[in-house]
Amino acid sequence: MGVGNRQWAAREYRGQMPSPGRPGVAWREDRVGFWRAIVRGLSSVDAAVAIGVSPAVGPRWFRHAGGVNPCLALTVSGRYLSFAEREEAAVLRAQDFGVRAIARRLGRLPSTVSRELRRNASTRTYHLEYRVSLAQWHAERRAKRPKTAKLVANERLRDYVQERLAEAVAHAVDGQIVEGPQVPPWKGRNKPRRQDRLWATAWSPEQISQRLKVDFPDDESMRISPEAIYQALYVQGRGALKRELVACLRTGRSLRVPRERSRQSVRGHVTADALISERPAEAEDRAVPGHWEGDLIIGTGRSAIGTLVERSTRFTMLLHLPRMEGSGTEPRTKNGPALAGRGAEAVKDAITATITTLPEQLRRSLTWDRGTELAQHAQLRVESGLQVYFADPHSPWQRGTNENTNGLLRQYLPKGTDLSRWNADELQAVAFTLNEHLPSLQVAGVATTD
């Protein structure tokens, strides 16, 4: 080695640097494009294919982020070299251009180019070759400025949130504990809602956020938003809350689901006199009790449970819909009754048997979605005196009270489980758990102990 080369090597070589690991699969531009595709409603696999990366990478990115869009900017900052500038610098360096010549081409200071070439020349070897992939990877790694989550820094607040997320348990009408199903151990997968979960009176992040203001009115450090709690549960690497606490959320999801992914088709038979526009105006302001909202919550094996919620008092009644004799063993008869127990005739009979236990003044109207399970609404009106109205397509907010109650019920009756195994007494215990925290219902003539 000549004297000049030895001097250059002594000046440029900074020694071996321990490698922080394998470079990432793609750059910031790819991740930004991936999340833009997710916002448009594409699946994780389709979003990965759309930006030109492996289909296996998309689900990995989505799972690592917990389904929460990180809202990355397209570039880190104009202060730093972009990926295109690094590529240009690498090409010019391979053509033996000097540092100052490269700097003039890029419109950067020579010191910036010199530092870039020297800093990213090598990670493990003694070869001083500039590699664009390593340079971009190191730049993005150094640019990360993770902010310490509030739940990590504040142990008192973290304990408060965790205790209320995992609070138990549901009680029956007579005060006895209803143990509920035997739950499997949590394995960190995104399917807790497909399994049984503990029946608990766990608080939602919204309830926890609002309750902190009541319990600690003068302590500003005991404040947190519901979104911060959700992200502490969903996003890996936060380290604030125990990951298994996602099973305590009423949805049971361990990943956030983008809104644009689900588009449900409209079903059902609705007559002109049963449109929601024909519903009495007194049902809108909730001042007069007796106007109900209803729906079915669905389980596996075509099992279902009906829900009725009074708009004024939020009083909830559950409809037991057991399977009929021959279900699963006899072949289905065309135009015959639905043996699964959720057919139009079974739902009509269940509503009639339940709603007629109330005084006549509390049976004014029922607002349902457009499901065919209420196709016999005319006969229901004759038998129970309850006028039925159907909400508009794709308008769940017209039955907002019932939709919210169905979400609460999923804490006890998760999706993907057989709902036909619960008898009427057990469903009454669940309904009692929801109703016992409501304001006084005796004013409206509704007794929670019925």
Backbone hydrogen bonds, N-H to C=O, Kabsch-Sander energy under -0.5 kcal/mol:
donor,donor_aa,acceptor,acceptor_aa,energy
6,R,2,G,-2.3
7,Q,3,V,-2.3
8,W,4,G,-2.2
9,A,5,N,-2.7
10,A,6,R,-2.4
11,R,7,Q,-1.9
12,E,8,W,-2.9
13,Y,9,A,-2.6
17,M,123,T,-0.9
30,D,27,W,-0.6
31,R,27,W,-1.8
32,V,28,R,-2.7
33,G,29,E,-2.2
34,F,30,D,-2.3
35,W,31,R,-2.3
36,R,32,V,-1.8
37,A,33,G,-1.8
38,I,34,F,-1.8
39,V,35,W,-2.1
40,R,36,R,-1.3
41,G,38,I,-1.4
42,L,37,A,-2.0
47,A,43,S,-2.6
48,A,44,S,-1.8
49,V,45,V,-2.2
50,A,46,D,-2.2
51,I,47,A,-1.1
52,G,49,V,-0.9
53,V,48,A,-2.4
57,V,54,S,-1.5
58,G,54,S,-1.0
60,R,56,A,-0.9
61,W,57,V,-2.5
62,F,58,G,-2.7
63,R,59,P,-2.6
64,H,60,R,-2.3
65,A,61,W,-1.9
66,G,63,R,-1.0
67,G,62,F,-2.1
68,V,65,A,-1.6
69,N,67,G,-0.6
80,Y,77,S,-1.3
86,R,82,S,-2.1
87,E,83,F,-2.1
88,E,84,A,-2.2
89,A,85,E,-2.5
90,A,86,R,-2.2
91,V,87,E,-2.2
92,L,88,E,-2.4
93,R,89,A,-2.3
94,A,90,A,-2.1
95,Q,91,V,-1.1
96,D,93,R,-1.6
97,F,92,L,-2.3
102,I,98,G,-2.4
103,A,99,V,-2.3
104,R,100,R,-2.2
105,R,101,A,-2.0
106,L,102,I,-2.2
107,G,103,A,-1.5
108,R,103,A,-2.2
112,T,109,L,-0.5
113,V,109,L,-1.8
114,S,110,P,-2.9
115,R,111,S,-2.4
116,E,112,T,-2.0
117,L,113,V,-2.6
118,R,114,S,-2.2
119,R,115,R,-2.6
120,N,116,E,-1.6
121,A,118,R,-0.9
129,E,121,A,-0.7
129,E,127,H,-1.1
131,R,120,N,-1.1
135,A,131,R,-2.2
136,Q,132,V,-2.7
137,W,133,S,-2.1
138,H,134,L,-2.7
139,A,135,A,-2.2
140,E,136,Q,-2.3
141,R,137,W,-2.2
142,R,138,H,-2.6
143,A,139,A,-1.6
144,K,140,E,-0.6
144,K,141,R,-0.7
152,V,149,A,-0.8
153,A,149,A,-1.9
154,N,150,K,-2.2
155,E,153,A,-0.9
158,R,154,N,-2.2
159,D,155,E,-2.5
160,Y,156,R,-1.8
161,V,157,L,-2.3
162,Q,158,R,-2.5
163,E,159,D,-2.2
164,R,160,Y,-1.5
165,L,161,V,-1.9
166,A,162,Q,-1.6
167,E,164,R,-0.6
170,A,199,W,-0.9
172,A,176,Q,-3.1
175,G,172,A,-1.4
178,V,170,A,-1.4
179,E,177,I,-0.8
183,V,181,P,-0.5
194,R,191,K,-1.4
195,Q,192,P,-1.5
200,A,198,L,-0.9
203,W,164,R,-2.8
208,I,204,S,-2.4
209,S,205,P,-2.4
210,Q,206,E,-2.0
211,R,207,Q,-2.4
212,L,208,I,-1.7
213,K,209,S,-0.6
213,K,210,Q,-0.6
214,V,210,Q,-0.6
214,V,211,R,-0.7
215,D,211,R,-2.6
216,F,212,L,-2.3
219,D,216,F,-0.9
220,E,218,D,-0.8
222,M,219,D,-1.2
223,R,221,S,-1.1
229,I,225,S,-1.3
230,Y,226,P,-2.4
231,Q,227,E,-2.7
232,A,228,A,-1.8
233,L,229,I,-1.4
234,Y,230,Y,-2.6
235,V,231,Q,-2.3
236,Q,64,H,-1.5
238,R,235,V,-1.1
241,L,232,A,-0.6
245,L,242,K,-1.7
246,V,243,R,-1.8
247,A,244,E,-1.5
248,C,245,L,-1.8
249,L,246,V,-1.1
256,R,66,G,-2.8
261,R,258,P,-1.1
262,S,259,R,-0.8
263,R,261,R,-0.6
270,V,268,G,-0.5
274,A,271,T,-1.5
275,L,272,A,-1.0
276,I,390,F,-1.4
278,E,275,L,-1.9
279,R,276,I,-1.5
283,A,280,P,-1.5
284,E,281,A,-1.5
285,D,281,A,-0.7
288,V,282,E,-0.7
292,W,290,G,-0.6
292,W,365,S,-2.9
293,E,309,V,-2.4
294,G,367,T,-2.6
295,D,307,T,-1.6
297,I,305,I,-2.6
299,G,303,S,-2.9
300,T,417,T,-1.5
302,R,299,G,-0.6
303,S,300,T,-1.4
305,I,297,I,-1.9
306,G,319,L,-1.7
307,T,295,D,-2.7
308,L,317,M,-2.6
309,V,293,E,-2.8
310,E,315,F,-2.6
311,R,291,H,-2.9
314,R,310,E,-2.0
317,M,308,L,-2.8
319,L,306,G,-3.2
320,H,318,L,-0.6
321,L,319,L,-0.6
324,M,339,L,-3.1
327,S,324,M,-1.8
329,T,326,G,-1.6
330,E,326,G,-2.6
336,G,333,T,-2.2
339,L,337,P,-0.9
341,G,338,A,-1.7
343,G,338,A,-0.6
347,V,343,G,-2.5
348,K,344,A,-2.1
349,D,345,E,-2.4
350,A,346,A,-2.3
351,I,347,V,-2.5
352,T,348,K,-2.2
353,A,349,D,-2.6
354,T,350,A,-1.8
355,I,351,I,-3.1
356,T,352,T,-1.7
357,T,354,T,-1.2
358,L,355,I,-1.6
362,L,359,P,-1.6
363,R,360,E,-1.8
364,R,290,G,-2.3
365,S,290,G,-1.5
366,L,387,Q,-2.5
367,T,292,W,-2.6
368,W,366,L,-0.5
368,W,389,Y,-2.7
374,L,371,G,-1.3
375,A,372,T,-1.7
377,H,374,L,-0.9
380,L,376,Q,-1.9
381,R,377,H,-2.0
382,V,378,A,-1.5
383,E,379,Q,-2.3
384,S,380,L,-2.5
385,G,381,R,-1.6
386,L,380,L,-0.6
387,Q,364,R,-1.1
387,Q,385,G,-0.6
389,Y,366,L,-3.1
390,F,274,A,-3.3
391,A,368,W,-2.6
395,S,392,D,-1.1
398,Q,395,S,-1.7
399,R,396,P,-1.8
400,G,397,W,-1.3
403,E,399,R,-2.3
404,N,400,G,-2.4
405,T,401,T,-2.0
406,N,402,N,-2.5
407,G,403,E,-1.6
408,L,404,N,-1.8
409,L,405,T,-2.3
410,R,406,N,-1.2
411,Q,408,L,-1.4
412,Y,409,L,-1.6
413,L,409,L,-2.7
417,T,414,P,-0.9
419,L,417,T,-0.7
421,R,418,D,-0.6
422,W,419,L,-1.0
427,L,423,N,-1.9
428,Q,424,A,-2.0
429,A,425,D,-1.7
430,V,426,E,-1.7
431,A,427,L,-2.5
432,F,428,Q,-2.3
433,T,429,A,-1.8
434,L,430,V,-1.5
435,N,431,A,-2.3
436,E,432,F,-2.1
437,H,434,L,-0.6
438,L,435,N,-1.6
444,A,441,L,-0.5
445,G,442,Q,-0.8
446,V,441,L,-2.4
450,D,447,A,-1.1
